[in-house]
Amino acid sequence: MNITEDRKYALIMLLMSVIYSISAYNLDADFDPTHEKFYSFALGVCMVLLSIALMIWPTKHKVTWPDLKSLQKIGITICTILIYSLVLHKVGFLICASVLMGICMWVFNAKRKFIIPVSIIVAITFFVVFDRLLGLNLPAGILNFF
């Protein structure tokens, strides 16, 4: 990318970041550091600041686009994340996070014998930390006995 392309990208990211920040601010939750609204809004503000920084200080080096195989990996990952976000409340965090992590590990060539155990252990660990210890409500979905 050259300087003009960086600034075009930064402008698009700035618009998306502002929309995201406004949406996060309008969430129906308390603005408390232990609730979802705070983290979403903080992320939006960081995205706005980084977009402005990229407009002011664009990169000086030549950036090449990824090859077809890398684009396929990126596409599979994005589709998996979109499906994850659509089914999260119905299926539940533990199952969705395990499947998402497993697919991402498979796409990025992790050793096959580690994919299932690592994805399950990490999902359970995240669930315990965020849901039980921090008190952030993660959807249980079909595993509502937790």
Secondary structure, DSSP 4 states (H G I P E B T S, - for coil): --HHHHHHHHHHHHHHHHHHHHHHHTSSS---TTSHHHHHHHHHHHHHHHHHHHHHS---S------HHHHHHHHHHHHHHHHHHHHHHHH-HHHHHHHHHHHHHHHTT--HHHHHHHHHHHHHHHHIIIIIIS------GGGTT-
